Structures are given as C-alpha cells and as structure tokens.
Amino acid sequence: MKKIRIYSGVFLLLSLFILGSCSKNKDALNQSVTNQPATLKSASIIAPFTVFASDFSFPRGLTFGPDGYLYVALAGTGGTDSTSCTQVIPPVGPYKGGNTSKIIKISPSGIVSTVADNLPSDINKLGSTSGVSDVVFIGDQLYALLVAGCSHGNANYPSAVLKVNRKNGKWSVVADLSTYFLNNKVAVPEPDDFEPDGTPYSMVNVKGVLYVIEPNHGEMVKVTKNGKVTRVIDFSAHYGHIVPTVVAVNHGNFFVGNLTVSPFVLGTANILKVTPGGEVKIWETGFSSVLGVAFDKEHRLYVLETSGGGGFIPLTGRVVRLNKDKSRDIIVDKLFFPTGITFGPDGALYISNTGFGPPTGQIVKVAIQYDKDMGDRQDDN
C-alpha cells in the first residue's frame, strides 16, 4: 500500500506540472482532431538501455557540449522563500523558492561534475519542483533556460535565458522572459492555472538564435544573443490550451510536441510543424504526454512519452520512433517519468529518466541501429 500511495502522489504532481494541466479540457486541438494511438511494430524492436549516470535531483533537458561532455539541467528541490505577488491558485500554488537548481556535466566515462550551482529553484504545494529546465550551446558558449520569478517564489530572479561560464560557474541573465510574458499576453490564456512568470521548458539553437517553448501560456519565442525576445507563434490562438512542451529542428522547420491537458487521454498528443515564418499545422497525431523530441542522423523523429499508457502511469514512459514509411517503433520502454532526450556524437540516444521522483534521477543510454544505405530519410510533409 505504501508504494501505491507514493506512485499516486507522483501521478498528481506530474499531471499538474508545467501546468497547463487543468481539468477543464478546452483543448481546441483535441476538439478538432480525433486522435488514436498509432499502430506500433512488434515489441521485439525494443532496445535495452544502460544507466549512464545516476543519483541526482530531477534531470530535465540535456545536450552534448563541444568538449564531448553531456550537460544536464537539474530542476533542484525548491526552497523555503515566500513571495507576496500574484501566485498560482491552489492546489498548485503558492510556490516557495530557493537556490537548489544546478547544471551538471557527465564525462564520456560517466563521471559527474558540477558546472554551475545555487541556481533558482521552486517547489509548489504538491511537491513538484522546477528550476533550470534546459541547456543549449551556441558554439562554445553554454546557455540555460530557467523557470523562476516572483510567482515561483524567486522574487530576485526572473524566468530567463541565462549565459553560463563553464569555467567558474558564474551566470547572468541574457533575456528576462518574465517581463516579456507580462507585457505580451497570448490570445487564450488558461485562468485556472495561469503562471504569471511562465514555465519555459525547451530551447534549441538555430544559427546562433535561441528558440524557447513556454507550455503554460502556449507559445514559442525567439531570443537573440543580445537578449531581444520576439514571438514566433502563439499556439493558443490556433488550438487553445494544448500545453506545448518541447521542440526540435529538422530541415529548417520546428517540430513541437505537446503534453495535453487532463484527463490525458491516450493518443491525444501531437507533433506540430512550425515554419520559420510562424505557420503551423498538425504534422503527426496519436502520441501521449510528450516531453521530448529529437531527430537522429537519418532524420527520423523520436518522441519521448513521459507516460505511454494514458494518464500518468509509472514505468510506462517510452520513446517512439516515426519512420519514413510513417510506421512507428517503440525504441525503449518501461521508463519512469522521463523528461528529456538528446542524441550523442556516438549516435546513441540519451534520456533523462525519473525526472520526477521518487527515486533520484538518472541518465540512461540507448544504442540506436542505423542503416548505412538509408541516407536522408525523413521528409517534411
């Protein structure tokens, strides 16, 4: 019975994380498209995974640096600081903040070291935490995506894009996302779980410009190295409250996955294609609770479902690959609420597993099979 209570608690925390996940399903995307889970190939294709590194708190986004190390954002454990500004309404808010988030790096042999620590982190009334949510390189320079701000219990630090010095761990704010969100409202905000400072979750580099996905408001913004923030697309204006979470780039276009809202019906999450000019369409349907997207060197799309069973069910996290012929393979399953994926220079897939506790988080590694004669297989239709 004790294990059941623990898992039920994790279910509730995750279902309200990123938080766009209110019970009122106003999801225009779900209303306009009837999605069904896609037919998957035989389970014999499921690949084993190995633990690359473990025993750290709440891993989220991850990327390989020019030095060959894997850099990982850790959300941290929040803190005890309170703020008096407008907070998220119960049962999620109010938040309490602290400085327990960090960025780590992992050597090719699996040795873990700290790049930057004492970064803002928060914890809500349900025990779910956020802090640094993603990491990206532009050349040799490391950037981090941060969830913070007064509404997250961190009055002195906004939600932001940060510039991080890898040598001494010092960091500075490049772009104040909290102020941008305050001054640039989306068309269809969700009032029942609105996060004033946002919950930016995913970030990619395209030709020296950073593109950020914000799930709670439902938008993608562009951030230049000098800190200018502009909107690329307001997803809420097209689809309502769908909770877009993650982004990958292929052939110059953006591919965005969404979490959806409760009750998290199996197969109702989608992959949206966004052009550089901000045009959007539904590209693929039939996924569940998407928290990661990545393309391999053959341009096949891998989709990380934090729960593949509908709702949020422990040990049903998985990675599904979309093939050139539109068939789908389950690449790995039985993950515990995974929260991010990336490909390494070795062609293997690296996954932030147990991004929401318990127990402590880990990075797992999956070897991927490639066809040397396959070439560039993934089109953009």
C-alpha positions in Angstrom: 0.0 0.0 0.0 2.9 2.4 0.7 4.2 2.1 -2.9 0.7 2.7 -4.3 0.4 5.9 -2.3 3.9 7.1 -3.5 3.1 6.4 -7.1 -0.3 8.1 -6.8 1.4 11.2 -5.4 3.8 11.3 -8.4 0.9 10.9 -10.7 -0.7 14.0 -9.3 2.5 16.0 -9.2 3.3 15.3 -12.8 -0.3 15.8 -14.0 -0.1 19.4 -12.7 3.5 20.1 -13.7 4.1 22.5 -16.5 0.7 23.3 -15.7 -1.3 23.8 -18.1 -3.0 20.7 -16.9 -6.3 21.9 -15.6 -9.3 19.6 -15.5 -11.3 21.8 -17.8 -10.5 20.3 -21.2 -10.9 23.3 -23.5 -8.3 21.9 -25.9 -9.4 23.1 -29.4 -6.8 20.8 -30.9 -8.5 17.8 -29.3 -11.9 19.0 -30.3 -10.9 19.4 -34.0 -8.9 16.2 -34.4 -9.9 12.8 -33.3 -6.5 11.1 -32.5 -5.9 7.5 -32.0 -2.7 5.8 -30.8 -0.8 4.7 -33.8 -0.2 1.0 -34.6 3.3 0.1 -33.4 5.6 -2.6 -34.6 6.5 -5.7 -32.7 7.9 -5.3 -29.2 10.9 -7.3 -30.4 12.4 -4.0 -31.6 12.6 -2.6 -28.0 16.2 -1.8 -27.2 17.8 -2.3 -23.8 19.1 0.7 -22.0 22.0 1.2 -19.7 22.4 3.7 -16.9 25.0 6.3 -17.9 24.9 8.3 -14.7 22.6 8.5 -11.7 21.8 9.9 -8.2 20.9 13.5 -8.9 17.7 15.5 -8.4 15.2 15.9 -11.2 17.1 15.9 -14.5 15.3 17.7 -17.4 16.8 19.0 -20.7 20.2 17.8 -21.8 22.7 18.4 -24.6 26.3 17.5 -25.6 28.9 20.2 -25.5 31.8 20.8 -27.8 34.1 19.1 -25.2 32.2 15.8 -25.7 30.6 16.0 -22.2 26.8 15.6 -21.6 25.4 18.7 -19.9 22.2 18.2 -17.9 19.7 20.7 -16.3 18.7 19.7 -12.8 15.5 21.3 -11.5 16.5 21.1 -7.9 14.4 20.8 -4.8 13.0 24.3 -4.3 13.3 26.1 -1.0 11.5 27.9 1.8 11.3 31.5 0.5 7.8 33.0 0.1 6.7 35.9 -2.0 3.6 38.2 -1.8 3.0 38.7 -5.6 0.3 37.1 -7.6 0.7 33.4 -7.3 -0.8 30.3 -9.0 -4.0 29.4 -7.3 -4.4 26.2 -5.2 -4.0 23.3 -5.3 -0.8 24.0 -7.3 0.3 27.3 -5.7 1.7 29.0 -3.9 5.3 28.3 -4.6 8.4 28.5 -2.4 11.8 29.3 -3.8 15.4 28.7 -3.1 18.7 28.1 -4.8 19.0 24.4 -5.3 18.9 24.0 -9.0 22.1 23.3 -10.9 23.8 22.3 -14.2 26.0 19.2 -14.3 28.2 17.6 -16.9 28.9 14.0 -17.4 32.2 12.7 -19.0 32.2 10.0 -21.7 33.1 7.5 -18.9 30.1 8.6 -16.8 31.9 10.8 -14.2 29.6 13.6 -12.9 30.8 17.1 -12.0 29.0 20.4 -11.3 29.2 23.2 -13.9 27.0 25.8 -12.0 25.0 25.5 -8.8 22.9 27.6 -6.4 20.6 28.5 -9.3 16.9 29.4 -8.6 14.5 26.5 -7.9 11.0 26.3 -6.7 8.6 23.8 -5.2 4.8 24.0 -5.3 2.2 22.9 -2.7 2.1 19.5 -4.3 5.8 19.0 -4.0 6.7 19.3 -7.7 9.9 21.4 -8.5 11.2 23.5 -11.3 14.4 25.4 -11.9 16.8 25.1 -14.8 14.8 23.3 -17.5 17.1 23.1 -20.5 20.7 23.7 -21.7 22.0 24.6 -25.2 25.3 25.6 -26.7 26.0 28.3 -29.3 29.5 27.4 -30.3 31.5 27.1 -27.1 29.1 29.2 -25.1 26.6 27.5 -22.7 23.1 28.9 -22.3 20.4 27.7 -19.8 16.7 28.1 -19.7 15.3 29.0 -16.2 11.9 28.8 -14.6 11.8 31.4 -11.8 10.2 34.8 -11.0 8.1 36.1 -8.1 5.2 33.8 -8.8 7.6 30.9 -8.4 8.9 32.1 -5.0 12.0 33.7 -6.5 11.4 37.5 -6.4 15.0 38.3 -7.3 15.3 36.2 -10.4 13.0 36.2 -13.5 12.2 33.3 -15.7 15.0 33.8 -18.2 17.6 32.6 -20.7 21.0 32.6 -18.9 24.5 32.8 -20.1 26.7 30.4 -18.1 30.5 30.5 -17.7 31.6 26.8 -17.8 35.0 27.6 -16.1 33.8 29.3 -12.9 30.1 28.6 -12.8 29.0 32.2 -12.9 25.9 33.1 -14.8 24.0 36.1 -15.9 20.5 36.9 -17.4 20.6 37.3 -21.2 16.8 37.6 -21.6 14.2 38.4 -19.0 11.3 36.1 -20.1 9.1 37.0 -17.1 8.9 40.7 -18.2 8.3 39.6 -21.8 5.4 37.3 -20.7 3.9 40.1 -18.6 3.9 42.5 -21.5 2.9 40.2 -24.3 -0.2 38.2 -23.5 -1.2 35.2 -25.5 -4.7 35.1 -27.1 -6.2 32.3 -25.0 -4.6 32.0 -21.5 -6.0 29.4 -19.1 -7.1 31.3 -16.0 -7.4 28.3 -13.7 -3.7 27.5 -13.6 -2.1 30.6 -15.1 1.6 31.0 -14.3 2.5 34.8 -14.5 6.2 34.1 -15.0 5.6 31.2 -17.3 7.2 27.7 -17.2 9.7 27.7 -20.1 10.7 24.1 -20.7 12.6 23.6 -24.0 15.1 25.5 -26.1 17.0 25.0 -29.3 19.8 26.9 -31.1 19.2 27.7 -34.8 22.1 29.6 -36.4 23.0 31.4 -33.2 19.5 32.3 -32.2 17.6 30.5 -29.4 14.0 29.4 -29.7 12.1 28.7 -26.5 8.9 26.8 -25.8 6.6 28.0 -23.0 3.9 25.5 -22.1 1.6 27.3 -19.7 0.9 30.2 -21.9 1.3 28.2 -25.1 3.9 30.0 -27.3 7.3 29.8 -28.9 9.6 32.8 -28.7 12.9 33.8 -30.4 15.8 35.0 -28.2 18.9 36.7 -29.7 22.3 36.7 -28.0 21.8 40.3 -27.1 18.5 39.5 -25.3 15.9 40.6 -27.7 12.7 38.5 -27.3 10.1 38.2 -30.1 7.2 35.8 -30.5 7.3 33.2 -33.3 3.9 31.7 -32.7 1.1 31.8 -30.2 -0.2 28.2 -30.2 -3.2 29.2 -28.0 -4.5 31.4 -30.8 -4.7 28.4 -33.1 -5.5 25.5 -30.8 -6.4 26.8 -27.3 -4.7 25.4 -24.2 -2.7 22.4 -25.5 0.5 22.7 -23.4 3.3 22.7 -26.0 6.4 21.4 -24.2 9.4 20.6 -26.5 10.9 21.5 -29.8 13.4 20.0 -32.3 14.6 21.3 -35.7 14.8 19.4 -39.0 15.4 20.8 -42.5 14.8 24.3 -41.2 11.4 23.7 -39.6 10.4 23.4 -36.0 8.7 20.2 -34.7 6.8 20.8 -31.4 5.3 18.1 -29.1 2.6 18.8 -26.5 1.6 17.4 -23.2 -2.2 18.0 -23.5 -4.5 18.6 -20.5 -6.1 16.3 -18.0 -7.6 13.8 -18.2 -4.7 13.0 -20.5 -6.5 10.7 -22.9 -4.3 8.1 -24.6 -3.2 9.2 -28.1 -4.3 12.8 -27.9 -0.9 14.5 -28.0 0.5 15.6 -31.3 3.6 16.8 -33.2 3.1 20.2 -34.8 5.2 21.6 -37.6 6.1 25.3 -37.4 7.8 27.1 -40.3 10.4 29.8 -39.6 7.7 32.3 -40.6 5.3 31.1 -37.9 2.9 29.0 -40.0 1.7 25.9 -38.1 0.0 22.6 -38.9 -0.6 19.3 -37.2 2.1 17.1 -38.6 1.6 13.7 -36.7 -1.0 12.6 -34.2 -1.6 9.8 -31.8 1.0 10.4 -29.1 0.7 10.7 -25.4 2.2 13.2 -22.9 5.1 14.3 -25.0 8.2 15.7 -23.1 10.9 15.1 -25.6 11.5 15.2 -29.4 14.8 14.7 -31.3 15.9 13.7 -34.8 18.6 11.1 -35.4 21.3 11.4 -38.1 18.9 9.7 -40.6 16.3 12.4 -39.8 13.9 10.0 -38.1 11.9 11.6 -35.4 12.0 10.2 -31.8 9.2 11.1 -29.5 9.5 10.8 -25.7 6.2 10.0 -24.0 6.6 10.5 -20.2 3.7 8.1 -19.9 2.7 5.8 -22.7 -0.4 4.4 -21.0 -2.7 7.4 -20.9 -2.9 9.5 -17.8 0.4 9.3 -15.9 1.3 5.7 -15.0 4.7 4.8 -13.5 7.1 2.8 -15.7 5.2 3.4 -18.9 7.5 6.1 -20.2 8.8 5.3 -23.7 10.5 6.5 -26.8 8.6 6.0 -30.1 10.3 6.5 -33.5 8.5 7.7 -36.5 9.8 6.0 -39.6 10.0 7.2 -43.2 7.0 5.0 -44.2 5.0 6.5 -41.3 5.2 3.3 -39.3 6.3 3.6 -35.6 8.7 1.6 -33.5 8.9 1.5 -29.7 12.6 2.1 -29.2 12.7 1.8 -25.4 10.0 1.4 -22.8 9.5 0.9 -19.0 11.0 4.4 -18.2 9.9 6.2 -15.0 8.5 9.6 -16.0 11.3 10.6 -18.4 11.7 14.3 -19.1 14.2 14.9 -21.9 16.1 13.3 -24.8 19.1 14.1 -27.0 21.5 12.3 -29.4 25.1 11.9 -28.6 28.1 12.2 -31.0 28.2 8.4 -30.8 24.7 8.2 -32.3 23.2 6.8 -29.1 20.1 8.2 -27.5 20.4 9.7 -24.0 17.4 10.1 -21.8 16.7 12.0 -18.6 14.9 9.3 -16.6 13.0 9.7 -13.3 12.7 13.4 -14.0 10.1 13.5 -11.3 10.8 11.4 -8.1 11.0 9.1 -6.4 13.7 7.8 -6.6 16.6 10.1 -7.7 17.1 10.8 -11.3 19.4 9.2 -13.8 20.6 9.4 -17.4 20.1 6.3 -19.5 21.7 5.4 -22.8 20.1 3.5 -25.7 22.1 2.2 -28.7 20.4 3.0 -32.0 20.7 1.0 -35.1 21.4 2.9 -38.4 21.1 1.8 -42.0 24.3 3.0 -43.8 22.4 2.9 -47.1 19.4 4.7 -45.8 20.6 8.3 -46.3 18.3 11.3 -45.6 15.0 9.5 -44.9 12.8 12.0 -43.1 10.9 14.4 -45.3 8.9 17.4 -44.1 5.5 16.7 -45.5 
